[in-house]
Amino acid sequence: MSYTKELDHKAKMVTEEIIKEIYNQCDWALDDDDFQNLEGNQFNEAHSYLMSNVARLIANKLLIKKL
């Protein structure tokens, strides 16, 4: 496997682990008194919103540092 393909493969593996960690951290962030009243779909929507925001902020931070 070429060097670039190997790095791409490793990036995919790391990405999966990072997504799992973001998921867990978002669970932790929503385990707060302010969010205890969320039920079913409300919790899922809040969790998805939070995960998307976190991913966007990470992407923006990485792009800013790259430029």
One Martini backbone bead per residue (centre of mass of N, CA, C, O) as a GRO file, in nm:
protein
   67
    1MET     BB    1   0.098   0.036   0.022
    2SER     BB    2   0.083   0.346   0.001
    3TYR     BB    3   0.142   0.614   0.185
    4THR     BB    4  -0.124   0.769   0.123
    5LYS     BB    5  -0.320   0.531   0.165
    6GLU     BB    6  -0.242   0.481   0.457
    7LEU     BB    7  -0.323   0.760   0.562
    8ASP     BB    8  -0.618   0.741   0.474
    9HIS     BB    9  -0.686   0.496   0.646
   10LYS     BB   10  -0.610   0.622   0.921
   11ALA     BB   11  -0.807   0.860   0.902
   12LYS     BB   12  -1.064   0.687   0.908
   13MET     BB   13  -1.013   0.556   1.182
   14VAL     BB   14  -0.991   0.816   1.349
   15THR     BB   15  -1.266   0.931   1.276
   16GLU     BB   16  -1.437   0.715   1.417
   17GLU     BB   17  -1.325   0.775   1.702
   18ILE     BB   18  -1.400   1.076   1.716
   19ILE     BB   19  -1.704   1.044   1.683
   20LYS     BB   20  -1.743   0.880   1.939
   21GLU     BB   21  -1.632   1.101   2.129
   22ILE     BB   22  -1.832   1.322   2.056
   23TYR     BB   23  -2.079   1.169   2.139
   24ASN     BB   24  -1.998   1.137   2.440
   25GLN     BB   25  -1.961   1.442   2.500
   26CYS     BB   26  -2.255   1.518   2.432
   27ASP     BB   27  -2.384   1.349   2.646
   28TRP     BB   28  -2.244   1.491   2.882
   29ALA     BB   29  -2.347   1.784   2.816
   30LEU     BB   30  -2.663   1.682   2.845
   31ASP     BB   31  -2.598   1.600   3.159
   32ASP     BB   32  -2.805   1.835   3.261
   33ASP     BB   33  -3.041   2.015   3.411
   34ASP     BB   34  -3.125   2.176   3.146
   35PHE     BB   35  -3.176   1.866   2.990
   36GLN     BB   36  -3.374   1.669   3.157
   37ASN     BB   37  -3.658   1.746   2.996
   38LEU     BB   38  -3.579   1.585   2.767
   39GLU     BB   39  -3.751   1.398   2.511
   40GLY     BB   40  -3.652   1.186   2.297
   41ASN     BB   41  -3.642   1.373   2.023
   42GLN     BB   42  -3.522   1.620   2.165
   43PHE     BB   43  -3.258   1.490   2.242
   44ASN     BB   44  -3.168   1.403   1.957
   45GLU     BB   45  -3.168   1.690   1.838
   46ALA     BB   46  -2.967   1.814   2.037
   47HIS     BB   47  -2.737   1.615   1.978
   48SER     BB   48  -2.710   1.670   1.675
   49TYR     BB   49  -2.660   1.972   1.698
   50LEU     BB   50  -2.407   1.955   1.872
   51MET     BB   51  -2.236   1.780   1.683
   52SER     BB   52  -2.240   1.975   1.443
   53ASN     BB   53  -2.112   2.214   1.588
   54VAL     BB   54  -1.850   2.079   1.669
   55ALA     BB   55  -1.758   2.003   1.383
   56ARG     BB   56  -1.756   2.293   1.273
   57LEU     BB   57  -1.553   2.414   1.477
   58ILE     BB   58  -1.322   2.227   1.408
   59ALA     BB   59  -1.301   2.292   1.109
   60ASN     BB   60  -1.252   2.594   1.144
   61LYS     BB   61  -0.998   2.573   1.316
   62LEU     BB   62  -0.828   2.413   1.112
   63LEU     BB   63  -0.848   2.615   0.875
   64ILE     BB   64  -0.728   2.860   1.015
   65LYS     BB   65  -0.450   2.727   1.081
   66LYS     BB   66  -0.380   2.661   0.780
   67LEU     BB   67  -0.384   2.965   0.672
   0.00000   0.00000   0.00000
